[in-house]
Amino acid sequence: MDDRAPALASNRIVPEPPKPNAADAESLDAWGFQDSGFEVDAAGQVGFRGRRYAISGQAIPDLLPWAEGIIGLPLDPRDAFVSQYPTPVPERMPCPALEAALATRIPAERLSTDSRLRLRHGHGHTQEDLWAIKHGHLTRVPDLIVWPASEDEVRFVVDTARAHGACVVPYGGGTNVSEALRCLPGETRPILSVDLRRMNRVLWIDPENRQAAIEAGATGLEIERQLGAHGFTMGHEPDSQELSTLGGWIATNASGMKKNRYGNIEDLVLDVTAVTADGRLARAGVGPRESIGAEPSRWLFGSEGRLGIVTRAVVKVFPKPEVQRFGSVLFKSLEDGFAFMRDVQRSRVMPASIRLMDNLQFQFGQALKPRKTGLAALKSRLEKAWVLGVKGFHKDRMVACTLLFEGNAEEVAAQERSVYRFAARHGGMKAGASNGERGYQLTFAIAYIRDFMMDHHILAESFETSVPWSQALALAANVKQRLWQEHTKRELPGRPFISFRVTQLYDTGVCLYFYFAFYTKGVAHASEVYAELERAARDEILLSGGTLSHHHGVGKLRQPFLPRVLSPTALAWREGLKRAVDPDDLFGCGNG
């Protein structure tokens, strides 16, 4: 942790700071980068703009026809639900003394009261958040935004806010899907959003001990660029990896797609430094493991901005893999694919990533394939005829598993032999490296589709849970059935879309990641209706033995469910900790 320790610093690499990249400008009113997203051209054809992803610049002719078949209603690409962004931005609470005090040390370009930036810092990326900024309103947003460029500046900002009776809300990538950035409507103090994106450096890499110190505002994209230039990786790839930050990963207790090889965030982080209401939370050094009683830095995992601002962390790093190979397998049924996943986990010979899509999600992936012509189209037809006609797969039952193998050549070969042996045992058929790579990379592009669908009268969102092996398939079936029932009970138009995938494996169970959508044209208070249905799904998850969250966190969205998963004593301990370390609620985000 201590950058000045000479005995540790001799072999450290100090990477070049990341250079600002205009191409990485982010959207204020939608997920992702400004240069990317689904769109409809003048001819009514759906495509994906930009050049960032494999799907970029491609026409996607099957998406809307397939969606029509699933939803059971016609979808006219020209029938747009026009966004009203920006919807009215709440008036600022005046705080001239606070602004003047901050301006004594923070340059003017790193302080802002701009209404659109204030709006952006008051929400994350739930469908409710996006609906509010396009078709509704937020009742309270930050009054002032500050971009500190160092830990000392963070301490100055926090101390200044405290001295002037303001509250502080940390801001990283703004990608949360738990309403963690929503400001409390009844907050009477000035709200200061502390945006850490200027603190995005890998401070040092220790190649001998395979550690790195990284500032909390660095996104996954920036971390991998800086580490990769020196032959290392952190290996943490959540779906939001391009946009979410190290501090956010710690604050939400995040998980990534390559968890099998590198671990979840709690496995990767060796030490955390934070600015709290009482000062700097830090320790003198980092060892492989230690026993020093209760470890305060561990309280920050999953704290969601309630206890302080994470400013940096020391993390494990790994040599970039010598070999990276993708793969994919088709199974005739969900049960076959699930049994395969269980056998792979128990073998302990794991690929870096292994994800199983149910039939509907597999179909969705197929519908997102760009148009093929000539020999490529002929090859695709022949492959489909072979799979469905000769091999006996059924298009409405088959499922797909995507694979990513990493390591040295020997490790990868061993992983492939083991995994494909289990696949054959359960009737699986290899579907090729290109399909595996496409499925893995599509994860990043597919996040853009929620905003596109909202613009065409479809509300969609994802939610997740972890569940023991023995209850996983029953839970998935129960959630699907419950959402169908809730949709039918409200006489909503068309049919709902409900699918899931198995994304992370553990000795004791799995993470299930659901996608849910329904058509909203003519539905009054559509966003509130969606929220009701999502709460019903969460209720069913808990009734079926699942957890409140696997990696999205609690925020405000899932806060009402906490008494169902924690005892009164556990809840009292949480609140007691908050009162002890932040008695004045300086970090007044109000999260779970």
Backbone hydrogen bonds, N-H to C=O, Kabsch-Sander energy under -0.5 kcal/mol:
donor,donor_aa,acceptor,acceptor_aa,energy
2,D,284,A,-0.5
3,D,1,M,-0.8
5,A,2,D,-1.2
8,L,5,A,-0.9
9,A,5,A,-1.7
10,S,6,P,-0.9
12,R,9,A,-1.4
13,I,205,I,-3.2
22,A,20,P,-0.5
24,D,21,N,-2.0
25,A,22,A,-1.5
27,S,32,G,-2.8
34,Q,25,A,-2.6
36,S,33,F,-1.6
37,G,49,R,-0.8
39,E,47,G,-2.3
41,D,45,Q,-2.5
44,G,41,D,-2.2
47,G,39,E,-2.5
48,F,58,Q,-1.4
49,R,37,G,-2.7
56,S,53,Y,-1.2
57,G,48,F,-3.6
58,Q,48,F,-0.5
58,Q,55,I,-1.3
60,I,46,V,-3.1
63,L,60,I,-1.0
66,W,62,D,-2.2
67,A,63,L,-2.6
68,E,64,L,-2.6
69,G,65,P,-1.7
70,I,66,W,-1.8
71,I,67,A,-3.1
72,G,68,E,-2.4
73,L,68,E,-0.7
76,D,74,P,-0.5
79,D,76,D,-2.0
80,A,78,R,-1.6
81,F,455,D,-3.2
82,V,80,A,-1.1
84,Q,134,K,-2.5
87,T,133,I,-1.2
99,E,95,C,-2.3
100,A,96,P,-2.6
101,A,97,A,-2.2
102,L,98,L,-2.5
103,A,99,E,-2.2
104,T,100,A,-0.5
104,T,101,A,-0.9
105,R,102,L,-1.8
106,I,102,L,-3.0
110,R,107,P,-2.0
111,L,108,A,-1.7
112,S,145,I,-2.2
118,R,114,D,-2.5
119,L,115,S,-2.3
120,R,116,R,-2.4
121,H,117,L,-2.0
122,G,119,L,-1.4
123,H,120,R,-1.1
125,H,176,N,-3.6
130,L,126,T,-2.2
131,W,127,Q,-2.7
132,A,128,E,-2.2
133,I,129,D,-1.7
134,K,130,L,-1.0
134,K,131,W,-0.6
135,H,131,W,-3.8
136,G,131,W,-1.0
136,G,132,A,-0.8
138,L,88,P,-0.6
143,D,191,I,-2.1
144,L,191,I,-1.5
145,I,112,S,-2.4
146,V,193,S,-2.5
147,W,110,R,-2.2
154,V,150,S,-1.9
155,R,151,E,-2.4
156,F,152,D,-2.2
157,V,153,E,-2.7
158,V,154,V,-2.7
159,D,155,R,-2.5
160,T,156,F,-2.5
161,A,157,V,-2.7
162,R,158,V,-2.3
163,A,159,D,-2.2
164,H,160,T,-1.4
165,G,162,R,-1.3
166,A,161,A,-2.7
167,C,190,P,-2.7
168,V,586,L,-3.2
169,V,192,L,-2.5
171,Y,194,V,-2.4
182,R,179,E,-1.0
183,C,140,R,-0.7
187,E,184,L,-2.0
192,L,167,C,-2.9
192,L,190,P,-0.6
193,S,144,L,-2.7
193,S,191,I,-0.6
194,V,169,V,-2.1
194,V,192,L,-0.6
195,D,146,V,-2.5
195,D,193,S,-0.9
196,L,171,Y,-2.3
196,L,194,V,-0.6
199,M,196,L,-2.3
200,N,198,R,-1.1
203,L,201,R,-0.9
203,L,213,A,-2.0
204,W,213,A,-1.2
205,I,13,I,-2.6
206,D,211,Q,-3.5
210,R,206,D,-1.2
211,Q,206,D,-1.5
212,A,315,V,-1.8
213,A,204,W,-2.0
214,I,212,A,-0.5
214,I,313,A,-2.7
215,E,201,R,-3.0
216,A,311,T,-2.4
217,G,199,M,-1.7
218,A,215,E,-1.5
220,G,241,Q,-0.9
220,G,244,S,-1.6
221,L,241,Q,-0.9
223,I,219,T,-2.7
224,E,220,G,-2.4
225,R,221,L,-1.7
226,Q,222,E,-2.3
227,L,223,I,-2.9
228,G,224,E,-2.4
229,A,225,R,-1.4
230,H,227,L,-1.9
231,G,228,G,-1.6
232,F,227,L,-2.2
233,T,318,F,-2.5
237,E,235,G,-0.7
241,Q,238,P,-2.1
243,L,240,S,-2.2
244,S,240,S,-2.8
246,L,218,A,-2.0
247,G,216,A,-2.7
249,W,245,T,-2.4
250,I,246,L,-2.1
251,A,247,G,-2.5
252,T,248,G,-1.7
253,N,249,W,-0.8
253,N,250,I,-0.7
254,A,249,W,-2.3
257,M,237,E,-3.1
259,K,256,G,-1.3
260,N,352,A,-0.9
261,R,258,K,-0.9
261,R,352,A,-0.6
262,Y,258,K,-2.1
263,G,259,K,-1.9
265,I,254,A,-1.9
267,D,264,N,-1.3
268,L,264,N,-1.4
269,V,265,I,-2.0
270,L,314,V,-3.1
271,D,314,V,-1.6
273,T,312,R,-2.5
274,A,281,L,-1.9
275,V,309,I,-2.6
276,T,274,A,-0.6
276,T,279,G,-3.4
279,G,276,T,-0.7
281,L,274,A,-3.4
282,A,280,R,-0.7
292,I,290,E,-0.5
292,I,293,G,-0.6
298,R,295,E,-1.5
299,W,295,E,-0.5
299,W,296,P,-1.6
300,L,297,S,-1.3
301,F,298,R,-1.0
302,G,250,I,-2.3
303,S,300,L,-2.0
304,E,251,A,-1.9
306,R,303,S,-1.8
309,I,275,V,-2.8
310,V,308,G,-0.6
311,T,273,T,-2.6
312,R,273,T,-1.5
313,A,214,I,-2.0
314,V,271,D,-2.1
315,V,212,A,-2.9
315,V,313,A,-0.5
316,K,268,L,-2.6
317,V,210,R,-1.8
318,F,233,T,-2.8
320,K,231,G,-2.4
323,V,407,G,-2.6
325,R,405,F,-2.3
327,G,403,L,-2.0
329,V,401,C,-2.2
330,L,429,M,-2.9
331,F,399,V,-2.5
337,G,333,S,-2.0
338,F,334,L,-2.6
339,A,335,E,-2.2
340,F,336,D,-2.0
341,M,337,G,-2.0
342,R,338,F,-2.2
343,D,339,A,-2.0
344,V,340,F,-2.3
345,Q,341,M,-2.3
346,R,342,R,-2.2
347,S,343,D,-1.4
348,R,344,V,-0.9
348,R,345,Q,-0.9
349,V,344,V,-0.6
350,M,348,R,-0.9
352,A,404,L,-1.3
353,S,404,L,-1.7
355,R,402,T,-2.1
356,L,502,V,-2.0
357,M,355,R,-0.5
357,M,400,A,-3.1
358,D,500,F,-2.3
362,F,358,D,-2.3
363,Q,359,N,-2.6
364,F,360,L,-2.1
365,G,361,Q,-2.2
366,Q,362,F,-1.9
367,A,363,Q,-2.4
368,L,364,F,-1.0
369,K,366,Q,-1.5
371,R,59,A,-1.8
376,A,373,T,-1.2
377,A,373,T,-0.8
378,L,374,G,-2.0
379,K,375,L,-2.7
380,S,376,A,-2.0
381,R,377,A,-2.0
382,L,378,L,-2.3
383,E,379,K,-2.5
384,K,380,S,-2.1
385,A,381,R,-2.2
386,W,382,L,-2.2
387,V,383,E,-2.4
388,L,384,K,-2.7
389,G,385,A,-2.2
390,V,385,A,-1.0
390,V,386,W,-0.8
391,K,386,W,-2.6
393,F,387,V,-2.1
397,R,394,H,-1.9
398,M,394,H,-2.6
399,V,331,F,-2.2
400,A,357,M,-1.1
401,C,329,V,-2.6
402,T,355,R,-2.4
403,L,327,G,-2.9
404,L,353,S,-2.2
405,F,325,R,-3.5
407,G,323,V,-1.6
412,V,408,N,-2.7
413,A,409,A,-2.2
414,A,410,E,-2.1
415,Q,411,E,-2.5
416,E,412,V,-2.7
417,R,413,A,-2.4
418,S,414,A,-2.2
419,V,415,Q,-2.9
420,Y,416,E,-2.6
421,R,417,R,-1.5
422,F,418,S,-2.0
423,A,419,V,-2.2
424,A,420,Y,-2.2
425,R,421,R,-1.7
426,H,422,F,-1.2
426,H,423,A,-0.6
427,G,424,A,-1.7
428,G,423,A,-3.3
429,M,330,L,-2.4
431,A,328,S,-2.9
432,G,328,S,-0.7
436,G,432,G,-1.3
437,E,433,A,-2.8
438,R,434,S,-2.5
439,G,435,N,-2.3
440,Y,436,G,-2.1
441,Q,437,E,-2.8
442,L,438,R,-2.2
443,T,439,G,-0.6
443,T,440,Y,-1.0
444,F,441,Q,-1.2
445,A,441,Q,-0.9
446,I,442,L,-3.1
447,A,443,T,-0.6
448,Y,445,A,-1.7
449,I,446,I,-1.7
450,R,447,A,-0.6
452,F,448,Y,-1.3
453,M,449,I,-2.8
454,M,450,R,-2.0
455,D,451,D,-1.5
456,H,453,M,-1.7
457,H,454,M,-1.2
458,I,453,M,-2.4
459,L,518,F,-2.1
461,E,516,F,-2.0
463,F,514,F,-1.6
465,T,512,L,-1.9
467,V,510,V,-2.3
469,W,508,T,-1.1
471,Q,468,P,-1.5
472,A,468,P,-0.9
472,A,469,W,-0.9
473,L,469,W,-0.5
475,L,471,Q,-2.5
476,A,472,A,-2.4
477,A,473,L,-2.2
478,N,474,A,-2.6
479,V,475,L,-2.6
480,K,476,A,-2.1
481,Q,477,A,-2.5
482,R,478,N,-2.7
483,L,479,V,-2.3
484,W,480,K,-2.1
485,Q,481,Q,-2.4
486,E,482,R,-2.7
487,H,483,L,-2.4
488,T,484,W,-2.6
489,K,485,Q,-2.8
490,R,486,E,-1.4
491,E,488,T,-1.7
492,L,487,H,-1.8
495,R,71,I,-2.8
497,F,517,A,-2.9
498,I,496,P,-0.6
499,S,515,Y,-2.2
501,R,513,Y,-1.6
502,V,356,L,-2.7
503,T,501,R,-0.6
503,T,511,C,-2.0
504,Q,511,C,-0.7
506,Y,509,G,-2.5
510,V,467,V,-2.4
511,C,504,Q,-2.3
512,L,465,T,-2.5
512,L,510,V,-0.5
513,Y,501,R,-2.6
514,F,463,F,-3.2
514,F,512,L,-0.5
515,Y,499,S,-2.7
516,F,461,E,-2.5
517,A,497,F,-2.2
518,F,459,L,-1.8
519,Y,493,P,-0.5
520,T,457,H,-3.3
521,K,457,H,-0.6
523,V,520,T,-2.8
524,A,522,G,-0.6
526,A,523,V,-0.8
529,V,525,H,-2.1
530,Y,526,A,-2.6
531,A,527,S,-2.3
532,E,528,E,-2.0
533,L,529,V,-2.2
534,E,530,Y,-2.6
535,R,531,A,-2.2
536,A,532,E,-2.0
537,A,533,L,-2.2
538,R,534,E,-2.3
539,D,535,R,-2.4
540,E,536,A,-2.2
541,I,537,A,-2.3
542,L,538,R,-2.2
543,L,539,D,-2.3
544,S,540,E,-1.7
545,G,542,L,-1.3
546,G,541,I,-2.9
547,T,466,S,-1.8
556,K,178,S,-2.1
557,L,178,S,-2.3
558,R,554,V,-2.2
561,F,558,R,-1.6
562,L,559,Q,-1.7
564,R,561,F,-1.9
565,V,561,F,-0.6
565,V,562,L,-1.8
566,L,562,L,-2.0
571,L,567,S,-2.5
572,A,568,P,-2.3
573,W,569,T,-2.3
574,R,570,A,-2.0
575,E,571,L,-2.2
576,G,572,A,-2.7
577,L,573,W,-2.5
578,K,574,R,-2.0
579,R,575,E,-2.5
580,A,576,G,-2.0
581,V,577,L,-2.3
582,D,578,K,-2.2
585,D,582,D,-2.1
588,G,586,L,-1.5
589,C,587,F,-0.7
592,G,555,G,-1.7
